[in-house]
């Protein structure tokens, strides 16, 4: 994900290997979209946010810190 965003947007995100993510969960993107809309000043002109969500589809990959 990070590599793709870095290529497309010239950013410098650091990613994790998906194998390191012990939790992979489906997420309701409609509900997330409503939450994002509550913070329009931070999201309305943020193509990286929207591309990240598009690339992730309906899943989030989480790493558990111990």
Secondary structure per residue as TSV (DSSP state, phi and psi in degrees):
chain	resnum	aa	ss	phi	psi
A	1	X	-	360.0	-51.3
A	2	X	H	-61.5	-43.7
A	3	X	H	-60.3	-42.2
A	4	X	H	-64.6	-45.6
A	5	X	H	-64.2	-40.1
A	6	X	H	-62.1	-41.3
A	7	X	H	-65.6	-45.0
A	8	X	H	-75.6	-31.1
A	9	X	H	-120.5	-0.9
A	10	X	-	67.1	30.9
A	11	X	-	-92.6	-177.5
A	12	X	-	-135.3	47.7
A	13	X	-	-70.1	149.3
A	14	X	-	-107.4	129.7
A	15	X	-	-106.1	178.6
A	16	X	-	-123.1	150.9
A	17	X	-	-67.4	131.3
A	18	X	G	-54.1	-26.6
A	19	X	G	-65.6	-21.8
A	20	X	G	-78.7	-13.5
A	21	X	-	-90.6	107.7
A	22	X	-	-81.8	-16.6
A	23	X	E	-118.6	120.6
A	24	X	E	-125.6	115.2
A	25	X	E	-126.6	142.6
A	26	X	E	-72.1	144.9
A	27	X	-	-129.9	146.0
A	28	X	-	-81.7	97.9
A	29	X	H	-64.1	-28.4
A	30	X	H	-61.9	-43.8
A	31	X	H	-65.8	-40.1
A	32	X	H	-64.4	-39.4
A	33	X	H	-59.6	-39.3
A	34	X	H	-64.7	-41.3
A	35	X	H	-65.1	-41.6
A	36	X	H	-63.2	-38.9
A	37	X	H	-61.1	-26.2
A	38	X	T	-70.3	-13.6
A	39	X	T	-125.5	50.2
A	40	X	H	-57.8	-32.6
A	41	X	H	-65.6	-23.0
A	42	X	H	-96.2	-13.0
A	43	X	H	-126.2	-18.8
A	44	X	T	-64.0	-32.1
A	45	X	T	-118.9	49.8
A	46	X	-	-127.3	81.5
A	47	X	H	-64.1	-24.6
A	48	X	H	-66.6	-43.0
A	49	X	H	-57.1	-50.9
A	50	X	H	-67.1	-35.9
A	51	X	H	-69.1	-39.6
A	52	X	H	-59.3	-46.8
A	53	X	H	-64.2	-38.6
A	54	X	H	-62.9	-44.3
A	55	X	H	-67.6	-35.2
A	56	X	H	-73.9	-24.6
A	57	X	T	67.5	-133.1
A	58	X	T	-102.1	25.0
A	59	X	E	-128.0	147.3
A	60	X	E	-120.2	141.9
A	61	X	E	-113.1	118.9
A	62	X	E	-120.7	139.1
A	63	X	-	-104.0	133.0
A	64	X	-	-89.4	123.0
A	65	X	-	-90.5	133.9
A	66	X	-	-120.9	360.0
